[in-house]
Amino acid sequence: SPRVKDVTSTGCTIYMQEPDHQNHSPETVSYIVAEKGRWELSGGLTFEAGSHSTDRARGKGMNFEGDPISFSASFQKNPAVLHTLNTNANVDWMTSLATSVTTGGFQIAQEYAETSTLNDAVTIATETIGWIAFETGFGMIGENLFIIGHYDDGVSNGVGQTQFIINLFGYENPPDIVVAVIGENGRDGSWARGSGTYSSTNQGVYAEEDQRSDVERGHASEPFAWAAFERNTDIILVSQQPSNSPSVAPSSVPSLSASPTGTPVFVGETGRILVSNTIDENVQVEVVFRNAYTNPVVVPFINTRNGVESVSPRVK
């Protein structure tokens, strides 16, 4: 997954990092920004966003034991959960993993896959993981189409195996789409990355593995969650749902409400950037949000596959 850091009310930093800390070809990265809280969009779609700080981490061969996250209110059906680290505390490569998604919550932790972080007795630093849980379905936010879902096709989706295909419709151009792994079927650990198919009608995805301990990247079928929006969609609030804040995260729900005068209230946005190389080559992209937020989280995804080596996006 991409990495994110330096998340503020007006922007963030997005960068790519290879597990072996090498350089990489330019890649297209989509991202979604969301205000923490539980919201109902103008198209009738409900989502909840939050963050959670933890030093719990999973690596190759380990059973996943994530921290429990409870939604402030249950969804009607299992939501699509997107997630990534929103800080940059570990000196080594790291990503995140969410599992056990239900209508009431999920589990989350850091994921170091087959990298040697724990084997080298390096302390796992506490990271803050940003997450967004979307009600699944499709519809419109103003004039902008969204398509949100999750699925496990039961086919091995590792690099060089069968790509997981997300079928899209109604877009004239490739949408801003973010994808995340929401399972732990493969024992080596993985994260979602574009397979090389990215258009207005399809997003291909692999369950990407690192190559630090071995070169093979075959992987079991994993469930993927995704959210696709027209490029540069502003996510507009109709009403804040009258529910208590989540038991774990976010710790408080922003006191935003729909404007009685009809002025739109923005609780999120989507975008897409080109990242030309990795953080180890001193490349990072400063993203300026189109709207200002009180306490946002950011989740990114690499849509393309221009470089063959394993790489993930980061936010800081």
C-alpha positions in Angstrom: 0.0 0.0 0.0 1.2 3.6 -0.4 2.3 5.5 2.7 0.9 8.7 4.1 2.4 11.1 6.6 2.1 14.6 7.9 -1.7 14.5 7.8 -3.2 17.9 8.7 -6.5 19.7 8.1 -5.3 21.0 4.8 -3.0 18.3 3.3 -0.7 15.3 3.7 2.4 13.7 2.2 2.1 10.5 0.1 5.1 8.4 -0.9 6.0 5.0 -2.2 8.4 2.6 -0.5 9.9 -0.8 -1.6 10.4 -3.3 1.1 14.1 -3.6 0.1 14.4 0.2 0.0 15.3 0.5 -3.7 14.1 2.9 -6.4 11.0 2.4 -8.5 9.3 3.5 -11.7 6.6 6.2 -11.6 3.1 5.0 -10.5 -0.4 6.5 -10.4 -1.8 6.7 -6.9 -5.4 7.3 -6.0 -6.4 8.5 -2.6 -9.5 9.2 -0.5 -9.6 11.8 2.3 -12.4 11.5 5.0 -13.3 13.5 8.0 -13.4 11.3 11.2 -16.9 10.5 12.2 -20.0 8.8 10.8 -21.7 10.5 7.9 -24.5 10.2 5.3 -23.5 11.4 1.9 -25.8 13.4 -0.5 -26.3 10.2 -2.5 -27.7 8.4 0.6 -24.5 6.5 1.3 -23.3 6.0 4.8 -19.6 5.8 5.8 -17.6 6.0 9.0 -13.9 7.1 9.3 -11.5 6.9 12.2 -7.9 6.1 13.2 -6.3 3.8 15.7 -2.8 3.8 17.2 -1.1 0.5 17.9 2.3 -1.3 18.1 0.6 -4.6 17.3 2.1 -6.2 14.2 1.8 -9.4 12.2 4.5 -11.1 10.0 5.0 -14.2 7.9 3.5 -17.3 9.5 1.9 -15.5 12.4 -1.8 -15.8 13.2 -3.4 -12.4 13.0 -4.4 -10.8 16.3 -5.5 -7.3 15.5 -6.9 -4.7 17.8 -10.7 -4.6 17.8 -12.5 -1.6 16.3 -16.2 -1.0 16.9 -18.3 1.1 14.7 -20.5 3.8 16.3 -23.5 2.1 14.8 -23.9 -1.1 12.9 -24.1 -1.2 9.1 -26.9 -3.0 7.4 -24.4 -5.4 5.8 -20.6 -5.8 6.0 -19.0 -2.6 4.8 -15.9 -2.1 2.6 -13.1 -1.2 4.9 -10.1 0.7 3.5 -7.0 1.3 5.7 -3.4 2.4 5.7 -0.8 3.9 8.1 -1.1 7.6 8.5 2.2 8.1 10.3 5.8 7.2 9.7 7.3 6.0 13.0 9.0 2.7 11.9 12.4 3.1 10.3 11.7 -0.1 8.2 9.0 -0.8 5.7 5.5 -1.4 7.1 1.9 -1.5 6.0 -1.5 -2.3 7.6 -4.0 -5.2 7.6 -7.7 -5.3 8.5 -9.6 -8.5 9.0 -12.8 -10.0 10.5 -15.0 -7.3 9.1 -18.6 -7.5 10.3 -21.5 -5.1 10.5 -20.3 -4.0 13.9 -16.6 -3.6 13.5 -13.3 -5.3 12.5 -9.7 -6.0 13.6 -6.7 -4.0 12.6 -2.9 -4.1 13.1 0.4 -3.3 11.4 1.7 -5.8 8.8 5.4 -6.4 8.0 4.8 -9.5 5.9 8.1 -11.3 5.0 10.4 -8.4 5.9 12.9 -9.1 8.7 11.7 -6.4 11.2 11.0 -8.7 14.2 13.6 -11.3 13.2 16.2 -8.6 13.6 14.8 -7.8 17.1 13.9 -4.2 16.0 11.2 -2.7 18.2 7.9 -2.1 16.4 7.0 1.6 16.8 3.5 2.7 17.4 1.8 3.8 14.2 -1.6 5.5 13.6 -3.7 3.6 11.1 -6.4 5.5 9.3 -9.5 3.7 8.1 -12.7 4.3 6.3 -15.7 1.9 6.3 -18.1 2.4 3.4 -21.6 1.0 3.0 -21.5 -1.0 -0.2 -23.4 -0.2 -3.4 -23.4 2.4 -6.1 -25.0 5.8 -6.6 -24.3 9.5 -7.2 -22.8 12.2 -5.1 -24.1 15.2 -7.0 -23.2 14.3 -10.6 -20.3 12.0 -9.6 -20.8 8.2 -9.7 -19.5 6.0 -6.8 -19.1 2.2 -6.8 -18.2 0.5 -3.6 -17.9 -3.2 -2.8 -15.9 -6.2 -1.4 -15.4 -9.7 -2.7 -13.2 -12.8 -2.5 -13.1 -14.6 -5.9 -11.6 -17.8 -4.5 -8.7 -17.7 -6.9 -5.0 -17.2 -6.1 -4.3 -13.5 -6.6 -0.6 -13.3 -6.1 1.8 -11.5 -8.5 2.0 -13.5 -11.7 -1.2 -15.5 -10.9 -4.8 -14.5 -11.7 -5.5 -10.8 -11.2 -8.6 -9.9 -9.2 -10.7 -7.8 -11.5 -13.1 -5.1 -10.2 -15.7 -4.4 -12.9 -16.6 -0.7 -13.2 -19.4 0.9 -15.2 -20.6 4.4 -16.0 -17.2 6.1 -16.0 -15.9 8.0 -19.1 -12.4 8.0 -17.6 -10.6 5.9 -15.0 -12.0 6.8 -11.6 -10.2 7.5 -8.4 -10.3 4.0 -6.8 -8.7 2.7 -3.6 -8.5 -1.0 -2.8 -7.4 -2.8 0.4 -6.9 -6.4 1.5 -9.4 -7.4 4.3 -8.2 -10.9 5.0 -5.3 -13.1 6.0 -5.7 -16.3 3.9 -2.1 -16.1 2.8 0.5 -16.8 5.5 3.2 -14.6 4.0 1.2 -11.4 4.4 0.1 -9.1 1.5 -1.3 -5.7 0.5 -3.4 -4.6 -2.4 -1.7 -3.2 -5.5 -2.7 -2.6 -9.1 -2.0 -5.5 -11.5 -1.5 -3.4 -14.6 -5.1 -3.2 -15.6 -6.5 0.2 -15.0 -9.2 1.8 -17.1 -12.7 3.3 -17.0 -14.2 -0.2 -16.9 -11.7 -2.3 -14.9 -9.2 -2.2 -12.0 -7.0 -5.2 -11.7 -5.5 -6.0 -8.3 -2.8 -8.4 -7.0 -2.3 -9.5 -3.4 1.3 -8.1 -3.4 4.0 -9.8 -1.4 7.5 -8.5 -0.5 10.6 -10.2 -1.7 12.9 -9.6 1.2 13.1 -13.3 2.3 12.4 -15.0 -1.0 11.6 -14.0 -4.6 8.3 -15.8 -5.1 5.1 -13.8 -4.8 2.4 -16.4 -5.2 -0.4 -15.8 -2.8 -3.8 -17.3 -1.8 -7.1 -15.7 -2.7 -7.8 -12.7 -0.4 -10.9 -10.7 0.0 -10.6 -7.2 -1.4 -12.5 -4.0 -0.5 -12.8 -1.1 -2.9 -14.3 2.4 -3.3 -14.3 4.1 -6.7 -15.4 7.7 -7.4 -15.3 10.0 -10.4 -11.9 11.8 -10.4 -11.7 14.7 -7.9 -15.0 14.0 -6.2 -16.0 16.2 -3.3 -17.8 14.1 -0.7 -20.7 16.2 0.5 -22.6 15.8 3.8 -26.4 15.6 4.1 -26.6 14.9 7.8 -24.5 13.6 10.6 -26.0 10.3 11.9 -27.2 10.7 15.5 -25.0 8.1 17.1 -22.3 7.9 19.7 -18.6 8.0 18.7 -16.9 4.6 18.1 -15.7 2.8 21.2 -12.1 2.7 19.9 -11.7 5.3 17.1 -12.4 8.0 16.4 -12.3 9.3 19.9 -14.8 12.1 19.1 -17.1 12.9 16.3 -16.8 16.3 14.6 -19.8 18.6 15.2 -20.5 19.2 11.6 -24.0 19.4 10.2 -25.6 20.1 6.8 -25.9 23.8 6.2 -29.5 25.1 6.5 -28.7 27.7 3.8 -27.8 24.9 1.3 -24.0 25.6 1.4 -22.3 22.2 0.9 -20.4 20.8 3.9 -17.4 18.6 2.8 -16.6 15.5 4.8 -14.2 14.0 2.2 -12.6 14.2 -1.2 -10.8 12.0 -3.7 -7.8 12.6 -5.9 -5.1 11.1 -8.0 -1.4 11.9 -8.3 1.8 10.6 -10.0 4.6 9.5 -7.7 7.8 9.4 -9.7 10.0 7.3 -7.3 10.4 6.1 -3.7 11.0 7.8 -0.4 14.5 6.1 -0.4 15.2 8.2 -3.5 13.9 11.3 -1.6 10.7 11.5 -3.6 7.5 12.3 -1.8 4.4 14.3 -3.0 2.9 17.1 -0.9 -0.9 16.9 -1.4 -3.0 20.0 -0.7 -6.6 19.2 0.0 -9.3 21.1 -2.0 -11.3 21.4 1.2 -10.3 22.0 4.9 -11.1 19.4 7.5 -11.0 19.2 11.3 -9.5 15.7 11.8 -9.1 13.8 8.5 -7.7 10.4 7.6 -6.2 9.5 4.2 -6.1 6.1 2.4 -4.2 5.6 -0.9 -3.7 2.9 -3.5 -1.3 2.3 -6.4 -3.5 1.8 -9.5 -0.7 1.0 -12.0 2.1 -1.5 -12.4 4.9 0.3 -14.2 7.6 -1.1 -12.0 7.8 -4.9 -11.5 9.3 -4.8 -8.0 7.1 -4.9 -4.9 6.2 -1.5 -3.7 3.6 0.1 -1.4 2.3 3.7 -1.1 2.6 5.5 2.3 1.0 8.5 3.8 2.6 10.7 6.4 
